[in-house]
């Protein structure tokens, strides 16, 4: 029984490609995970909960403004350009990538202009410290450095250059780790820590574009950037997809990805520091699975384009099993040794974060196991459903925050975020699997067609 199961997995070429490409990113992420953990620990120990919370609010505010104007060009490139390449339509793929790059470049410049206008307000009313305005402006330069990062990353994904992406990711994290390590040894302050994070962001953004320009000609042909956009007859569909994903990203930013800012607004800088620490632990748990999102999405999109429904179901089942096994192992580890380690770390300075970590694990575990939920519906051409679900569940969560967070603290914030993940991911998974079944019944003659 086990031997047959192992042989089937070994013969699954699609899963093999996902695991091999994930392996490149995972190898990089394994080292990066250690480096990120050390960097986060060094920053937390050096700054203390209060300044660590300020650090989290500054970096999150800048990235939130960037995402506010982001049309998530990476997803558009994977779906439309990746689908075109799967059908060997190189001119269309090149036109989609060019459209994405132009759009992303314009919106990134606009995002930095908005950040400049809002920096003082954020410092006064969210972080509650006007002196950090200059830090917001300087760190915000990461938006300019990542001018075309989403488009570049997606091009590397659809052309299977995950190894190059992994090397760049590793170099970025090593640079940040060395910088912050020096800051820790020299007892530097918040400015030095922010400079280290900014340097890493700039390396990743500029490096991604350089790799895209180096590798794209082999897949798209020389002079691909001169491809006319007039060939995009379905530009309305592209614009609608971009707008929908932007709106979805904005909703996620407000509801899911701005947690430290919300805690800082409702509570204190120290509470923001505790909550940022709890989220940092979640990021460590998510990191080994994160490569699967980037490497599985192109495979899902390709299977949908070719009506390979059985292969798609098999891919989802097996990657879900891998993600569930890792998440379960992390949960056991946190329950057994999490509290003693936090009690020892910095004389228990971050021990108040332990209960929030356990509560967050419920929601992040759900999102981790079913990491493919949204890419599946995007590939099926159903970007509106995740948008509706996240908007409705998110609105409920946001309303409850104003009622529960101030009296019950970070535990209420963690509980509401887990509620959001469990409910929204569960509904999106249900819809995606139902769509696959509907497509199988509607197109039985095309199923798994060559």
GINOR-V365880 format. One record per run of one state. SS is the DSSP state (H for helix, E for strand, - for the rest). FROM is the first residue (numbers start at 1). LEN is the number of residues. If there is no record, write none. Layout:
SS&FROM&LEN, SS&FROM&LEN
//
This chain:
-&1&1, H&2&10, -&12&1, H&13&56, -&69&4, H&73&14, -&87&3, H&90&36, -&126&4, H&130&10, -&140&2, H&142&4, -&146&3, H&149&10, -&159&3, H&162&24, -&186&4, H&190&31, -&221&3, H&224&3, -&227&2, H&229&3, -&232&3, H&235&21, -&256&3, H&259&8, -&267&2, H&269&37, -&306&3, H&309&40, -&349&2, H&351&19, -&370&3, H&373&7, -&380&3, H&383&26, -&409&1, H&410&33, -&443&1, H&444&3, -&447&4
//
